[in-house]
Amino acid sequence: MQILNKFIVATIPLVPRPIVRYFANRYIAGEELIDAVNTVRFLNSQNMMATMDVLGESITKEEEALNAKQAAITTLKTITNENLNSNLSIKLTQLGLKLDKEFCFQNVRDIVKTAAELKNFVRIDMEDSSCTDDTIEIYMKLRKEFTNVGIVLQAYLKRTETDAIMLMNNGLKNFRLCKGIYIEPPTIAFKKKSEINQNFMKVLKIMFENKAYVGIATHDEELVMNSYKLISDMGLKKDEYEFQMLLGVRPELRSNIVKDGHRLRVYVPYGHHWYKYSIRRFKENPEIAGYVFKSIFTRNTFK
């Protein structure tokens, strides 16, 4: 299956856009905000929370960043108006990180300020390693003013344990912990699944020991089961953590987690930039490409 997944990843960029759209259909709410609203409403009806994300690539003009900021603010207001159980996830490169760090900070601040006024929450996604230091810096600066913002840490980076401890020592204890999907050199990232999983559980335990709130973001059943055991051993309450998964990936596992009595949040991406997002996602995570390949032989009842 691994060889097949890699083959699919290599050939998807050659496939016509309509066919790629078919492949990606299950993993993206749609192109319009109303598509995301309907998806989140369905998830909420299934006792699942959501985090909405306006799709976008690294921008090259300030105008694009300002447009992305406005789209994020509109999404936050819509969440409130539609009474949805959802927060917002954002990427700093979409808001100008690669153009000017202070410009990016002001854009993010405007989004987080709006979320605070609406009593909502913003999760700052972690991108590739070239963004890690700046992302942590901006997050720490925001937390001096706001409490309704959290960060993502990636278990495959060798620095993550140190980053987590540093942040918690500064009183910053709201994380999404994921494996990490960007291609990084072995000097800074674990490459073996066993090493990544081991570090994931090590960091998760450290976070819980320090009373951090963690979104356990994984589609790996081994990590889910190990997290169950850790949660039980530490006697955590249901509101002290949550599981998180991508829209369309392993829906049966998603449902089982909810049936087992755990809170779960689904990442719901939407927007007109679905093509580049989809190609990048398939390249970064061949396992998802495998799910995509299988989806062409099954009829999706929910996208």
C-alpha positions, -999 to 999 in steps of 0.1 A, spaced: 0 0 0 29 24 7 42 20 -28 7 25 -42 3 57 -21 35 71 -34 25 64 -70 -8 82 -64 9 112 -49 33 113 -79 6 112 -105 -21 134 -90 -5 167 -103 -9 153 -138 -46 146 -133 -72 172 -147 -86 195 -121 -122 181 -122 -108 147 -113 -86 160 -85 -117 178 -72 -135 145 -72 -106 130 -52 -105 159 -28 -143 162 -24 -145 142 8 -118 162 25 -130 198 18 -163 212 28 -166 232 -4 -156 265 -20 -181 288 -2 -186 297 34 -221 282 33 -206 249 24 -185 250 56 -215 261 76 -236 231 64 -207 207 71 -202 220 106 -239 219 113 -239 183 103 -209 175 125 -225 193 154 -256 172 150 -233 141 154 -220 155 187 -187 167 171 -171 201 174 -153 218 145 -125 241 136 -130 260 104 -102 271 81 -103 294 51 -80 277 25 -51 296 12 -15 293 1 15 314 11 6 348 -2 29 372 -21 11 405 -17 -2 424 13 -36 427 -3 -39 389 -3 -31 388 34 -57 415 41 -83 396 22 -74 364 41 -78 383 74 -112 396 64 -123 361 53 -113 348 87 -132 375 105 -162 369 84 -160 332 93 -158 340 130 -189 362 128 -208 336 108 -200 309 134 -216 332 160 -246 341 138 -253 305 129 -248 293 165 -222 267 154 -199 248 178 -167 257 160 -136 277 164 -111 290 138 -77 277 126 -53 300 107 -20 298 90 5 327 94 19 325 59 -16 332 46 -16 364 67 18 377 56 44 360 77 68 357 47 63 393 38 67 411 71 64 396 106 50 427 122 24 431 94 15 394 100 12 399 137 -12 428 133 -34 408 110 -35 379 135 -41 402 163 -72 416 145 -85 381 141 -79 370 177 -94 403 190 -125 397 170 -127 361 183 -123 374 218 -152 398 213 -173 369 200 -161 346 229 -145 323 204 -110 308 200 -83 308 174 -58 280 168 -25 290 150 -14 262 128 22 252 127 37 251 92 71 240 80 102 244 101 112 277 85 81 291 103 85 275 137 104 302 156 83 331 142 51 312 149 61 306 185 72 342 189 39 356 175 19 332 197 37 343 228 33 380 219 -5 374 214 -8 356 247 4 387 266 -29 403 255 -53 374 248 -62 341 263 -83 328 235 -55 316 212 -36 284 211 -7 269 191 1 236 173 32 216 180 44 187 158 57 155 174 80 146 145 102 176 152 130 169 177 127 203 192 90 199 202 96 186 237 118 216 245 93 240 229 64 226 249 82 228 282 93 264 274 58 275 266 43 258 297 70 273 319 57 307 306 21 297 315 10 289 280 -8 256 281 -32 253 252 -19 230 224 -29 210 194 -4 181 192 -1 164 158 25 142 142 35 168 115 31 165 78 58 187 62 89 171 47 118 179 70 155 167 71 164 139 95 187 164 114 156 181 129 128 155 125 122 119 134 116 98 103 105 64 116 68 60 126 79 43 158 100 72 168 74 98 159 47 79 179 70 75 209 77 112 209 40 120 205 31 101 236 61 114 255 52 150 248 15 144 254 23 130 288 45 160 297 17 183 286 -9 165 307 14 164 337 17 202 334 -21 206 333 -22 217 296 -53 215 275 -44 194 245 -62 187 212 -49 152 204 -48 154 166 -42 120 150 -58 94 127 -34 67 140 -55 42 160 -24 31 179 -20 67 192 -57 70 199 -56 38 221 -24 49 239 -40 83 245 -71 66 260 -49 47 284 -29 78 294 -61 98 299 -75 70 321 -42 65 341 -41 103 348 -77 105 357 -84 134 333 -119 148 330 -136 149 296 -133 187 294 -95 187 299 -87 174 264 -102 167 231 -94 145 200 -90 162 166 -92 148 131 -93 160 95 -126 161 76 -131 129 56 -102 109 71 -112 77 89 -148 86 97 -153 53 114 -126 60 139 -140 95 144 -174 80 153 -159 54 176 -140 81 196 -173 100 201 -191 67 210 -164 60 236 -174 93 253 -146 116 242 -149 150 228 -138 154 192 -132 183 169 -131 180 131 -109 203 109 -132 218 82 -113 235 54 -132 255 27 -125 280 0 -116 285 -36 -79 275 -31 -88 239 -27 -66 226 -56 -32 237 -42 -43 226 -7 -53 192 -20 -21 186 -40 0 197 -10 -19 176 14 -15 145 -8 22 151 -12 27 157 25 8 127 37 7 97 13 -16 79 37 -43 103 29 -37 97 -8 -44 61 -1 -78 71 14 -84 92 -16 -77 64 -40 -101 41 -21 -128 68 -21 -131 66 -59 -145 31 -55 -170 40 -28 -199 64 -28 -194 93 -3 -226 100 17 -209 130 34 -182 152 22 
